[in-house]
Amino acid sequence: MTIFHEKRVVSPATWDFDVATIVSRLEAYLSAQLACPIQIEDFVRLTGGLSWITGIFVVRTALPHDLNGRVLVVKIGSPRGLMAPYSAEPQAMAMRIFADYPEVPVPNLLWCSDDLAILGAPFLITSKVEGAELNPFVPGIGLRNPGDRDNIGSQFADVLGAMHAVDPGDDHGQARSGGARYCGVEQVDSWQRRYESWASKPYPVIELAASWLRRHSPAAARVVVVHGDYRIGNFLVHAGRITAVLDWEMAHFGDPHEDLSWAMMPEVRLTELISHGDFIARYQARSGLQVLPESMRYYRILTLYKLVMINLGGIAGFERGGQDLRMACMGFLVPLYLMRLARALEEVV
Amino acid sequence: MSNSLNRLVNGAIATLSHEVMPHLSEPAVKASAASVLQVLNLLALRAAWNPDCLAAQLTVRSRALSRLPTLMKRMPAIPPVPTLRPDGSSAALQQALDEADAYVSSLVRWLDIGRIGITTEQRTAIKRWIAGYGKAAASIELEYTPRSQLGALTDTSV
């Protein structure tokens, strides 16, 4: 018997798909993959994020199988999500690369596909990792045991350092293409493409930022897998340990300073775990990379530019039919970040 | 810098009626929610953006644009500053706002092409002016924007 539970729902509006349909498609897909009939039990949807839809479920196999009774996680890139259209590939790429590096804990990737015929949207299915997320947007960041603060803060730096110490290899994109690589330009080009489809009118500060960022990108000292959203809120904590880094949807090859600057932006409250000075020191020791002040200055502006873009994406997604009213509320942040971006640009242009 | 009013009100109606109300069990709370829904339905039929808000935004932009001719003295072939004189309707005000922003955005592209005859100092001055224009535009927009409640929007604690 298939049982549906919908508990702890914060905003079910993020669920663009009918739950019963998703479960039935998941059952068909997994039955084919495992070559035996399966049923899904205890389907729970989690809606903390504004982007990919996440569901947790138990697999019951009709025949003896390693996965029988296992709790799995499905992530679905809804076409109405914040940064749609999505591909499962960036997350899958990162999980595959780091699967061999226990110092960068990631969920175990079981299946993924961008084939819309399977679930109706790109998806990933992974193992479930024990732990709970922190919330950087509330005072105290949701840390249940304040005694864990220093330990988690140190690990947060160590995990990023370990992540950036990994050579993604020649077979993962053009990480080691010859000559200097100006990763900032690549990022701006990528975000400007989104901007052109999202914005219904020009934004002078965005145009100025894009122009400045394209002209001043430092050459990357090392091209690494950049998480793209590495911050408090995007990892799981269990028993005082970081058990998994999550939400790799913005992962790409890039300059390590991009993740550093993102993790240190004031709104994600890194200093509730570790001081910026200690964070940089531990990161440098673990990664073997020297953090460059000029690169940090550049990536702080890229961070503000990305913040404007992401929240602009909320407005665009909701205007185009997104059902999650929280996306519209994200638009309230656009003038705040435009203000900060304009101030930062005034100092550097 | 926000969703259209129509989309916001209809989104709020959909959220309340399909996502919130089915989960309400206390009769008094259900009745309160139903009354909010009725008010939203009225707003969907009658409300429009307050032209005062748009007019204030346009005033800020016009003031900034008025400083540009002095800044642009002795610069060759700079695109002329648009004249913004909308009637008081929300639609005309919005169009004028967009026209002003489009003009300032075009200045960025104009500078990017690599103009001959503009000194580095002149280029820097215009870029700083653009940043200042953006700051002023964002500042007035913030005065008409409620504070974000991102913590509440992302809180999954039970």
Interface residues (C-beta under 8 A of the other chain):
Chain A: R8 V9 V10 S11 P12 A13 L46 T47 G48 G49 L50 E133 N135 F137 V138 P139 G142 K201 P202 Y203 P204 V205 E207 L208 S211 W212 G233 E267 I315 F318 E319 Q323 L325 R326 A328 C329 M330 G331 F332 L333 V334 P335 L336 L338 M339 L341 A342 R343 L345 E346 V349
Chain B: M1 S2 N3 S4 R7 L8 G11 A12 A14 T15 H18 E19 H23 D98 D101 A102 V104 S105 S106 L107 V108 R109 L111 D112 T124 K127 R128 I130 A131 G132 Y133 G134 K135 A137 A138 S139 E141 L142 T145 P146 R147 S148 Q149 L150 G151 L153 T154 D155 T156 S157 V158
